[in-house]
Amino acid sequence: MEFGELASFLYCDLYRGMMAGNLPQRCNRCGHWFLAIGAYDTRYCTRVAPGEAKKTCRQVGPHRKEKQRNGDEFIRREYQRTYNRLKGRKHRGSISTDEWNRHVAAAQGLKARTEEGQLSDVEYQRELDKI
């Protein structure tokens, strides 16, 4: 191929890279553009994250997003605490997988009822502690 301008070459190179699966994406953490090579679900770049000394956006981004989502919301925080407690019991062998599934389903039901307003926060926490 022969190109009359540098811009034509760069566009051609970009399109060939996109055909090969290398897609440019914007980082959800810092906003810079990066190439998502071979992975279409990559959302964070490998640059050092803003406000961090050594950690990259890929290391920090998902944790911060989850923390923001769960942050101060009492219902989710208490559910997560109960879920982690049950998961620990299952891994130690204190409860069977069937018992774990029943307890998690009960906790999810309590969470749904509380989000709908059927249970108060105090009742919700008391019921979760019984599980």
C-alpha positions in Angstrom: 0.0 0.0 0.0 1.0 3.5 -0.6 -0.3 6.4 1.5 -0.3 10.1 0.5 -0.5 11.4 4.0 0.5 10.2 7.5 -3.1 10.4 8.7 -4.2 7.9 6.1 -1.6 5.4 7.3 -2.6 5.9 10.9 -6.3 5.3 10.1 -5.5 2.2 8.1 -3.3 0.9 11.0 -6.1 1.6 13.5 -8.7 -0.2 11.4 -6.4 -3.2 10.9 -5.8 -3.4 14.6 -9.5 -3.3 15.3 -10.1 -6.1 12.8 -7.5 -8.1 14.8 -9.4 -7.5 18.1 -7.3 -4.7 19.5 -10.0 -2.1 20.4 -9.3 1.3 21.8 -11.2 1.9 25.0 -11.5 4.7 27.6 -10.4 3.7 31.2 -13.3 3.9 33.6 -10.9 5.1 36.4 -8.6 7.7 34.9 -10.3 8.4 31.5 -7.2 7.8 29.3 -7.5 5.8 26.1 -5.8 2.4 25.9 -5.8 -0.7 23.7 -7.9 -3.6 25.0 -5.8 -6.3 23.4 -7.7 -9.5 22.9 -10.2 -8.7 25.7 -13.4 -7.0 25.0 -14.5 -6.6 28.7 -11.4 -4.8 29.9 -12.5 -1.6 31.5 -9.3 -0.3 33.2 -5.8 0.6 31.9 -2.5 -0.5 33.3 -1.3 3.1 34.1 -0.7 4.2 37.7 -4.0 5.2 39.1 -4.6 8.8 40.1 -4.0 9.3 43.8 -2.0 6.0 44.1 1.7 5.5 44.3 2.2 2.1 42.7 -1.2 0.5 42.0 -2.6 0.6 38.5 -6.2 1.5 37.5 -6.8 -2.2 36.8 -5.8 -3.1 40.4 -7.8 -0.2 42.0 -10.8 0.4 39.8 -13.0 -2.6 40.4 -12.5 -2.4 44.2 -13.4 1.3 44.4 -16.4 0.8 42.2 -17.7 -2.1 44.5 -16.9 0.0 47.6 -18.9 3.0 46.2 -21.8 0.7 45.3 -21.9 -1.0 48.7 -20.4 1.9 50.7 -22.7 3.3 53.3 -25.9 1.4 52.4 -26.8 -0.4 55.5 -28.8 -3.2 53.9 -26.1 -4.3 51.5 -23.4 -4.0 54.1 -25.2 -6.2 56.6 -26.1 -8.7 53.9 -22.4 -8.9 52.8 -21.3 -9.4 56.4 -23.7 -12.3 56.8 -22.8 -13.8 53.4 -19.1 -13.7 54.2 -19.8 -15.3 57.6 -21.7 -18.1 56.0 -19.1 -18.6 53.3 -16.4 -19.0 55.9 -18.5 -21.6 57.7 -19.0 -23.5 54.5 -15.3 -23.5 53.7 -14.4 -24.7 57.2 -16.9 -27.5 56.8 -19.1 -26.3 59.7 -22.2 -26.4 57.4 -23.0 -28.4 54.3 -23.5 -26.9 50.8 -27.2 -27.4 51.1 -27.4 -25.6 54.5 -25.3 -22.8 53.0 -27.7 -22.5 50.1 -30.7 -22.4 52.4 -29.1 -19.7 54.6 -28.0 -17.6 51.7 -31.5 -17.8 50.2 -33.0 -16.8 53.5 -30.6 -13.8 53.8 -31.5 -12.7 50.2 -35.2 -12.9 51.1 -34.7 -10.8 54.2 -32.7 -8.3 52.1 -35.5 -8.1 49.5 -38.1 -7.6 52.3 -36.1 -4.9 53.9 -35.6 -3.1 50.6 -39.3 -3.2 50.0 -39.9 -1.6 53.4 -41.5 -4.7 55.1 -38.8 -4.9 57.8 -37.0 -2.1 59.7 -33.3 -1.9 59.9 -33.3 -3.2 63.5 -35.5 -6.2 62.6 -33.4 -6.9 59.5 -30.2 -7.0 61.5 -31.8 -9.1 64.3 -33.0 -11.7 61.7 -29.6 -11.8 59.9 -27.9 -12.5 63.2 -30.2 -15.5 63.8 -29.1 -17.1 60.5 
